[in-house]
């Protein structure tokens, strides 16, 4: 059985018992991040196979299609492909039973099942999956919308994306907020030799969401990954880049925004495994009100990563009140022959004199803050791929306005 081959010959029942004992986050990940992350929120939502016979909650489809223009809509147990411009891709849908029986062998090849309780929960509660094969290059932006939730339960969605040799691709994910439930979304990307990908990922937190992006890069492949995260009651996004092939590279740029009593746990981590590999991690965040915004950037240059380059830069603005902002960069160097290994962290508060000046000219506090943050947000957007800038600017502008 597929589940046994994944889990060192453990049965489904064995994994259920193990899942109850494994923590959500191991202490070596960072005591600071563990202390400030309330993982217990995820324990409220328990999956039942009865949920599979229900339609996941989605707001009116007509309103959805007007609100979000996408090529693929992945709504839990339902997939809609509305565009005919994507002849260069194949899309296949798999229900829970076929995944657990091993109908699609590519699923779960990258994640370490025993790294976190949530990874095991995602596998054991898997609802459905998509397999997307990008066979040829295209200048068009492939837009994928992910939504839906089971009320007071757990909706687990999984996507595997294969980008073939020397193919160039641009992908945008819009991951909507779950309503009164928990959603886990795991994306596995396999970039074959000399493939190039530009990926945008916009995530809305909602009640409880846990998202993982795993990217495996073969020889000469490269990825530019741009992220915007809006907080929810419990919002986690962890992006992991595995630079397995020589001359593979990743450029990651993320922006997180938390307000009221929301919390965000965002981690960007790169594992450089081969010669002449390069990783650039650039993280920015803003914390309002009573929220928690936790950012962790990590790069590991392993023994075979000769002549590799790695940098981690984590920066944020704390808007005061009782908000918490954590900026935590880490770098681990195991090779004695690297060209660069650097990390930095910084935190800022708003210029109170400038805020006072703007408010004295008739602006309320929210609009004064919006003006003062404009350059900070624009600095992030200016480094984003041109095809994604309009989308990111629109979502961020709407968020600051609200």
C-alpha positions in Angstrom: 0.0 0.0 0.0 1.2 3.5 -0.9 0.9 4.8 2.7 3.3 2.0 3.9 5.9 2.8 1.3 5.8 6.5 2.3 6.0 5.9 6.1 8.7 3.2 6.6 6.1 0.4 6.5 3.8 1.9 9.1 0.1 1.3 8.8 -2.6 4.0 8.7 -3.4 3.2 12.4 0.3 3.4 13.3 0.5 6.8 11.8 -2.6 8.0 13.6 -0.9 7.0 16.9 2.3 8.7 15.9 0.5 11.9 14.8 -0.8 12.3 18.3 2.7 12.3 19.7 4.7 14.4 17.2 4.7 18.2 18.0 3.6 20.8 15.5 7.0 22.4 15.7 10.3 20.9 17.0 12.3 22.9 19.4 15.4 23.2 17.2 13.3 25.2 14.7 13.6 28.1 17.1 12.5 28.4 20.7 11.4 32.0 20.0 9.1 31.1 17.2 7.7 28.1 19.1 6.9 30.3 22.1 5.0 32.9 20.1 3.0 30.5 17.8 -0.3 29.2 19.2 -0.5 25.8 17.5 -3.4 24.7 19.7 -5.8 26.5 17.4 -5.4 23.8 14.8 -6.5 21.1 17.3 -10.1 22.5 17.2 -10.6 21.1 13.7 -10.9 17.3 13.4 -11.4 15.6 10.0 -14.2 13.1 9.4 -14.5 11.0 6.3 -18.2 12.0 6.3 -17.0 15.4 5.2 -16.0 13.9 1.9 -19.6 13.4 1.0 -20.4 17.1 1.5 -19.6 20.0 -0.8 -16.9 22.2 0.8 -18.2 25.6 1.7 -17.6 28.1 -1.1 -19.2 31.5 -1.6 -21.4 31.9 -4.6 -19.6 30.5 -7.6 -20.9 33.3 -9.8 -19.6 35.9 -7.4 -16.3 34.0 -7.2 -15.8 34.0 -10.9 -16.4 37.7 -11.1 -14.2 38.4 -8.0 -11.2 36.3 -9.0 -10.3 35.6 -12.7 -8.5 32.3 -12.8 -7.7 29.5 -15.2 -8.2 26.7 -12.7 -10.5 26.7 -9.7 -9.7 24.1 -7.1 -12.6 23.9 -4.6 -11.9 20.9 -2.5 -13.9 18.1 -4.2 -14.5 20.2 -7.3 -12.2 21.4 -10.1 -13.2 23.9 -12.8 -10.9 24.6 -15.8 -12.3 27.7 -17.4 -9.6 28.7 -19.8 -8.8 27.2 -23.2 -5.4 28.9 -23.5 -3.6 26.2 -21.5 -2.9 23.6 -24.1 0.6 23.4 -22.8 -0.5 21.8 -19.5 -2.3 18.6 -18.4 -4.4 18.7 -15.2 -5.6 15.6 -13.4 -7.8 15.3 -10.3 -7.4 12.6 -7.7 -9.9 11.8 -4.8 -8.7 10.7 -1.4 -8.9 6.9 -2.0 -6.8 7.0 -5.1 -4.1 9.1 -3.4 -3.8 6.8 -0.4 -3.7 3.8 -2.7 -0.8 5.3 -4.7 -2.5 6.2 -8.0 -0.2 9.2 -8.2 3.4 8.3 -7.1 4.7 11.9 -7.3 2.7 13.0 -4.2 4.6 13.3 -0.9 8.1 12.7 -2.4 9.5 15.9 -0.9 7.9 16.4 2.5 9.3 14.7 5.6 6.3 13.1 7.1 7.8 13.1 10.6 8.9 16.7 10.6 5.6 18.0 12.1 2.3 16.8 13.3 0.6 19.0 10.7 2.3 17.1 7.8 1.0 13.8 9.1 -2.4 15.3 9.6 -2.4 16.6 6.0 -1.6 13.1 4.7 -4.0 11.2 6.9 -6.8 13.6 6.3 -6.1 14.1 2.6 -9.3 15.1 0.7 -8.2 15.4 -2.8 -5.2 16.3 -5.1 -4.3 17.9 -8.4 -1.5 16.8 -10.7 -0.4 19.6 -13.1 2.1 18.8 -15.9 3.6 21.9 -17.6 5.0 20.5 -20.8 5.9 23.6 -22.8 6.8 27.2 -22.2 4.2 29.9 -22.2 4.3 33.7 -21.7 0.7 33.6 -20.3 0.3 33.7 -16.5 -1.4 30.5 -15.3 -3.8 31.5 -12.5 -4.9 28.9 -9.9 -7.6 29.7 -7.3 -7.7 27.5 -4.2 -10.8 27.7 -1.9 -13.4 25.9 0.1 -13.6 24.6 3.6 -15.4 22.0 5.7 -17.3 23.6 8.6 -15.6 23.0 11.9 -13.4 20.3 10.2 -10.3 19.9 8.1 -10.0 20.2 4.4 -6.7 18.9 3.1 -5.8 19.8 -0.5 -2.6 18.8 -2.4 -1.1 20.0 -5.7 1.9 18.5 -7.5 3.4 20.6 -10.4 5.9 19.2 -12.8 7.8 21.8 -14.9 9.7 19.9 -17.6 13.2 20.4 -18.9 14.0 23.9 -20.2 10.4 25.0 -19.8 9.7 28.6 -18.7 6.5 29.1 -16.8 4.6 31.8 -14.7 2.1 30.8 -12.1 -0.1 32.8 -9.7 -1.9 31.2 -6.8 -4.8 32.9 -5.0 -5.5 31.0 -1.8 -8.7 32.2 -0.3 -9.6 32.2 3.4 -11.3 29.2 4.9 -14.6 29.9 6.6 -15.3 28.3 10.0 -12.8 25.5 9.3 -9.2 24.6 8.7 -7.5 24.1 5.4 -4.1 22.7 4.7 -2.7 23.2 1.2 0.6 21.5 0.2 2.2 22.3 -3.2 5.1 20.2 -4.5 7.0 21.7 -7.5 9.5 19.7 -9.4 11.7 21.9 -11.7 13.6 19.6 -14.1 16.9 20.5 -15.7 17.2 24.2 -16.8 13.5 24.9 -16.1 12.6 28.5 -15.1 9.6 29.4 -13.0 8.1 32.7 -11.7 5.5 32.0 -9.0 3.2 34.4 -7.1 1.4 33.2 -4.0 -1.3 35.4 -2.4 -2.8 33.9 0.8 -5.7 35.0 3.0 -5.6 33.5 6.5 -9.3 33.1 7.5 -10.1 30.9 10.5 -7.2 28.5 10.3 -4.8 27.7 7.5 -1.6 25.8 7.1 0.2 26.0 3.8 3.5 24.4 2.6 5.3 25.0 -0.7 8.1 22.5 -1.5 10.3 23.2 -4.5 12.9 20.7 -5.8 15.3 22.2 -8.3 17.4 20.1 -10.7 20.5 21.1 -12.6 20.5 24.7 -13.9 16.9 25.4 -12.9 15.8 28.6 -11.2 12.7 30.0 -9.5 11.6 33.4 -8.4 8.9 33.1 -5.7 6.9 36.1 -4.6 4.5 35.9 -1.6 1.9 38.1 0.0 0.2 36.8 3.2 -2.8 38.4 5.0 -3.3 37.2 8.5 -6.1 35.2 10.0 -6.9 33.6 13.3 -4.0 31.2 12.6 -2.0 31.5 9.4 1.1 29.5 8.6 3.1 29.5 5.4 6.4 27.6 5.0 8.3 27.7 1.7 11.1 25.2 1.4 13.6 25.3 -1.5 15.8 22.3 -2.2 18.6 23.2 -4.6 19.7 19.7 -5.5 21.2 20.4 -9.0 24.4 22.3 -9.6 23.8 25.9 -10.7 20.2 25.9 -9.5 19.0 29.1 -7.9 16.1 30.7 -5.9 15.1 34.3 -5.4 12.4 34.6 -2.7 10.5 37.8 -1.8 7.7 37.7 0.8 5.4 40.3 2.5 3.2 39.6 5.5 0.5 41.8 7.0 -1.2 41.1 10.4 -3.9 43.1 12.1 -6.3 43.1 15.1 -5.7 39.8 16.9 -4.4 37.8 13.9 -1.2 35.8 13.8 1.1 34.8 11.0 3.9 32.3 11.1 6.0 32.7 7.8 9.1 30.7 7.2 11.4 30.8 4.1 14.0 28.1 4.0 16.6 27.1 1.4 18.8 24.0 1.4 21.8 24.3 -0.9 23.0 20.8 -1.8 25.3 21.3 -4.8 28.1 23.4 -6.3 27.4 26.9 -7.7 23.9 27.1 -6.1 22.5 30.4 -5.0 19.7 31.5 -2.6 18.4 35.0 -1.9 15.7 35.3 0.8 14.1 38.7 1.3 11.2 39.0 3.9 9.2 42.1 4.8 6.3 42.4 7.3 3.9 44.8 9.1 2.2 44.1 12.4 -0.8 46.2 13.6 -3.0 46.3 16.7 -2.7 43.2 18.9 -1.5 40.9 16.2 1.6 38.6 16.0 3.7 38.5 12.9 6.5 35.9 13.0 9.1 35.7 10.2 11.9 33.2 9.9 14.4 33.1 7.1 16.9 30.2 6.9 19.6 29.0 4.5 21.7 25.9 4.9 24.8 25.4 2.7 25.7 21.7 2.9 29.1 20.1 2.5 28.8 19.7 -1.3 27.6 23.3 -1.8 31.0 24.6 -2.9 31.1 28.1 -4.4 27.5 28.6 -3.3 26.0 31.9 -2.3 23.3 32.5 0.3 21.7 35.6 1.9 18.8 36.1 4.3 17.3 39.5 5.0 14.3 39.8 7.4 12.8 43.2 8.1 9.6 44.5 9.6 7.6 47.5 10.9 5.8 47.3 14.2 2.9 49.8 14.4 2.8 49.7 18.2 0.0 48.9 20.5 0.4 45.3 21.7 1.5 43.9 18.4 4.4 41.5 18.2 6.9 41.3 15.3 9.6 38.7 15.3 12.4 38.9 12.6 14.6 35.8 12.8 17.3 35.1 10.2 19.4 32.0 10.4 22.2 30.7 8.2 24.1 27.4 8.6 27.3 26.8 6.7 28.7 23.2 6.5 30.9 23.7 3.5 34.4 25.2 3.8 34.3 26.8 0.3 31.4 29.2 -0.1 31.4 32.5 -1.9 28.8 34.2 0.3 26.9 33.5 3.5 25.2 36.5 5.0 22.1 37.4 7.1 20.5 40.5 8.6 17.4 41.5 10.6 15.9 44.8 11.4 12.7 46.3 12.9 11.3 49.8 12.7 8.5 51.8 14.1 6.7 54.6 12.3 8.0 58.2 12.5 5.7 59.6 15.2 6.5 63.2 14.2 5.5 62.5 10.6 2.3 60.9 11.8 1.5 63.8 14.0 2.1 66.2 11.1 -0.3 64.3 8.8 -3.0 64.1 11.4 -2.7 67.8 12.1 -3.5 68.3 8.5 -6.9 66.6 8.9 -6.0 62.9 8.2 -7.3 60.2 10.5 -4.8 57.8 12.0 -5.5 55.0 9.5 -5.0 57.2 6.5 -1.8 58.7 8.0 -0.4 55.3 8.5 -1.3 54.3 5.0 0.6 57.2 3.6 3.7 56.5 5.8 3.7 52.9 4.7 3.3 53.6 1.0 7.0 53.7 0.3 7.7 50.6 2.3 5.1 48.6 0.5 6.1 50.0 -2.9 9.7 49.0 -2.2 8.6 45.4 -1.9 6.3 45.5 -5.0 9.0 47.1 -7.1 11.1 43.9 -6.8 8.2 41.7 -7.9 7.8 40.3 -11.4 6.1 42.8 -13.7 3.2 40.4 -14.5 2.5 40.0 -10.7 2.9 43.7 -9.7 -0.6 44.7 -10.6 -2.2 41.9 -8.7 0.0 42.4 -5.6 -0.5 46.2 -5.6 -4.3 45.8 -5.8 -4.6 43.3 -2.9 -2.2 45.3 -0.7 -3.9 48.6 -1.5 -7.3 47.2 -0.7 -6.0 45.7 2.5 -4.6 49.0 3.8 -7.7 50.8 2.8 -9.9 48.4 4.8 
